[in-house]
Amino acid sequence: MSRVYPSAMSDAIADKKRIDQAKSDLEKAGVKYVLSCWIDILGSPKTKPVPISEFENLCVGKGPQFAVHSVAAFPELGPADPDQIPIPDLDALYVCPWNPEYAIVFADLFYKDAPYDVCPRMTLKRTVQEAADAGYAFYAGLEPEFIVLRYDEDGQPVKAINDDPLPGEGFRPRRQAFGYDVEYTLDSMPFLADVIEHLNTMGWGLKNVVCEGAYSQFEVDFDYTDVLAMADRFTLLRVLLKEIAKNHGMFVTFMPKPAQGDWRSGAHINWSVQSTADPGGNLFKDKAKGGWSDLAKQAVGGVLKHGVALTAVNCPTVNSYKGLVARAREFEGGTVTWAPTHMTYGVNNRSAMIRLPQARFAVENRAADMCLNPYLGLALTCAASLEGIQENVDPGPPLEKSLYDLTADERKAFKVKPLPQNLDQAIAGFAADPLAKRVFGDTMHRLYTTHKQDEWDRFHETVTEWEKHEYLRFF
């Protein structure tokens, strides 16, 4: 396998022939502007657009440079330090389907000619290279869920796909649950048709678009691919969905649980492993017996061993943990959430963090949501899986019982640990996890810990409406 992780900036620059061909292809597609995007620590793409005439300079590191630390809450560099240089990865070049005058290319950051140690995309590339050196290639698919909103005449966000009067403005009868409903699907098709058309243009193998459990909530599913390409696709998808929604007078939120009655918007990670010596075969499937392989169980063991740190990355906000509960009051469409609550695994058990699906040999981590940085989440997933495989970590027997109803004695007997209850617990586990520190590197591990601890502290210090409602006149 060729090198994925470049050790110096010169290693990342494409040859002139390939750069010329890429520029020619873009010009034929009608592209006028190129956005070379680096990824910040939270997973958001940042850019400075350039005209297509500057494409060659962009590709060889003579395009825009960035003081990327200037957009960080806790920068590790200061105003007297050199800038970072983005080098476009021409394997991650996309013409924007909503406006073909624009192209987006994902880039890797370099600092003083070396890979920048706070570049999440480079972190994933390094992990992919380590796996390849050990003989493994990781593939993944994600299940992105999101809610579409609009602003009412008072400037308040409300569900975009909703033809009933707003609360307090008229009679709102009990309705069928939104999930899978044909009427609501048809009501949503003007928006969904654009999503389908644009994703088909991308050639990602769109499988389906689903009306999910919360009103105006949707899921899009497309083909799996290698983990780096999947992280790029997920990042571009979040941009694409926002742009399409704007054209319909709406906006998309990736907040996991915007309202008490909402179903959580997850982004379940499904991953599998192939051998670099024999590509195409899924090592999670036991060819002889037809079931899950021992290697798959070892990967599960590694992920569960680092379950708290992984959850801190894959469920990275205060709001994330409002959805990781068994039951919810005022829930639209019932009370059971179908969300994971404990760090264990089961065959098709959706109440567990890790599910072995009945229809595919890809392990599913259900403790992930739409706010994750996909590069960091997939990097830690790969590293934990690889550790489990190399150290033959035994996850124990699968648990086939709903975790929502376990007694304290059963949890003790099954040796089941709950998922972190809040961001504070999660980030404490992340800070103490040696694998997380190795994968992220000292600098980014410290910055991520500091940023997320500050997020929790700011929330913890905030007096909420719930507290005022509960206590203002009670005592």
C-alpha positions, 0 to 999 in steps of 0.5 A: 500500500502506498503512503497515506500519511506524508512526513513532509509537505513535499510528499503531499504535493501532487505531480504537475500532470495530475494537477493539470488534469484536475484543473482541466476537469474542473474547467470543463465542469464550469468551476470558477472558484475553488475552496480548499478546506482544512478541518478545525478541532471541532470538525468544521471546514474552514477556507479562503476561496480562490479563482480557478486561475490560482489552482496550480499555486494552491496545489503546490502550497503557494495559495492562501496560508492560515493562522488557524490558531486565530479561530481556536478558543484555546490556541497553542500558537500566538501572533508571532508564530508562522502560518499553516499551509494547506495542501489540497488532497486531489483524491478529495476534490468535489464539484458542488452539486448545488452550484457547479461554479464552486469546487471543494477540495479537502486539504492537509495542514503543514507547519514549518514543512511538517504535518501540523499536529492540530490537523484532524485530517492528518490525525486520521491519515496517520492512524490509517497508515499505522493500520496499513503498516499492520496489514489492515484497511478500515472501511466505514459508513455513517448514518447521518440524522438531522432536523429541518427547521424554519423561523416563524414570524417572531423569529423563533425556530419551528419544525419545517415540515409541520402543517398544524398550528403552532403550540398555543395558536390553535387546536393540535390533534394527536397525530401519527408518528412522523417516522416512515409515514407516507403523508409526511414523506410526501410533504417533505419531498420538495426538500428531499428530492433536492437532497437525493438529486445532489447526492446521486450527482456525487456518486456516493451510492445513495441507498435511502432517505428516511423520515425519522422519529422526530417531526421534520427529522431525516436520515440519509444513507449511502455506500460505505468507503474507506474511513478517510473518504467517509470522513470527507463525505460526512463533512461535505454532507453537512455543508450540502444539507445546509445549502439545500435547506437555504434554498427552501427557506429552511435551515438544518440543525445537527444539534442532537436533541433540540427539544424535549420531545425530539428523538436524538439525531445520531450518526451511528458509525458502522465499520469493518476491516479488510486485509491489505494483502487481500483487499475486498474481503471483510475480515469481520465475517467468518468465511467458514462458519458464516457468522461474526469472526473472532477478529470482529469480536476482538475489535469490539473488545478494543472499542469497549475498552476505550468506550468512554474516550470514544464517547467523548469524541463521538458525542462531543457536546453537553446536549449529546447526553440528553439523548443517551437515555432509555426513556424520555418524557413528552417524547414524540411517538412513544417513550422508549428512545432506542438510544444506547445507554451502556458500554456493552455489545449485543447482536442487533441490540439497539440499547447497547453501545455496540450492535452487531447488525443482523443484515451486515458484517459491519460493527455499529457504534450507536453512541455517536451523533451529528456533532462529532468530528468524523476524522477524530472519531474514526481515527480513535475507532480504528486505533481502538479496534486495532489494539483489540485485534493485536492484543486479542481483547475479549469483549465477553459474551453478547448481551441480548437483553434490553439494557433499559430494564436491567436491575442493579444486580443484573448489571453487576452480574453482566459486568455492564457499565453505563455510558458517560452520563454527561460531557464532564464524565466523558471528557474526564475519561478521555483525558485519562485514556492513554490511547486517546493521547497517543492518537491525538498527540500531546498538543491536540489531546490537551487542546480538545480536553481543555476546550470540552472541559470549558464547554462543560464548565460554562454549561454547569455555571449557567442558570437554566429555565428549568431551574427557575421553573423548578425552584424559584418559588418552590422553597 
